[in-house]
């Protein structure tokens, strides 16, 4: 039999909700929910259904209505320029092409790439591309 997880938390920000969903949570209920709501979530998850408290369900629907996560929410430690560089890397661009497209010096691109690797805890382009694509960043 498989294990179903319901998250009971005080965190209702998009990053926390979607991280839990990506990790396989079948339910996400905010602390302060009444006993009936918590019981419904546990029973639904046990039955293989996904269930979210009303506030979280609204956030999930809004997320998809707006076309998905914004990269800033996905990689909050990256600067706007570093997100641009990561997006271009994820779309297969090399450093020279990135420098040309952004109108910046090649050495500056290398610095941005190094910062991106450090902040994402990766050691190479392939790993950075995987993280960017998992976040939905590629193709922007």
C-alpha positions, 0 to 999 in steps of 0.5 A: 500500500502507498503512503498518503501525506497531508501537510498541516502547516502555518505556511500558505505561501506559493513556494511552500504549497508547490514544494509540498505538492512536488514532494507528493503531498496529497493534501495541504491544510492550514493550521487553524483549520477546524477538526472536520476539515482536517478529518476530511483531508486525511480521509480524502488522502487515504482514499487516493484523492487530493484535497486542499483547504479552501484558502490553499485551493484558491491559491492553486487555482489562481496559480494555474489561472495566471499561467504557473509559477513566477521564476522569482518565487521559484528561485528567490535568491537569484537577481533579475539578471541571474534569472535571465541568464538561467533562463537562457542557459535552460534554453540552450544558449552558450555564454557568448550568445547570452552576452550578445542577447543581454548586451553585456560583457562575456566576463559579466556573463561568466560571473552571473553563471558562477553566481547562479551555480552557487545559489542553486547549489549546482556545479555545472550547466546540465544540473542548472538546466535540470533545476530550471526546467523542473521549475518550469523556467525553460521556454520563457 
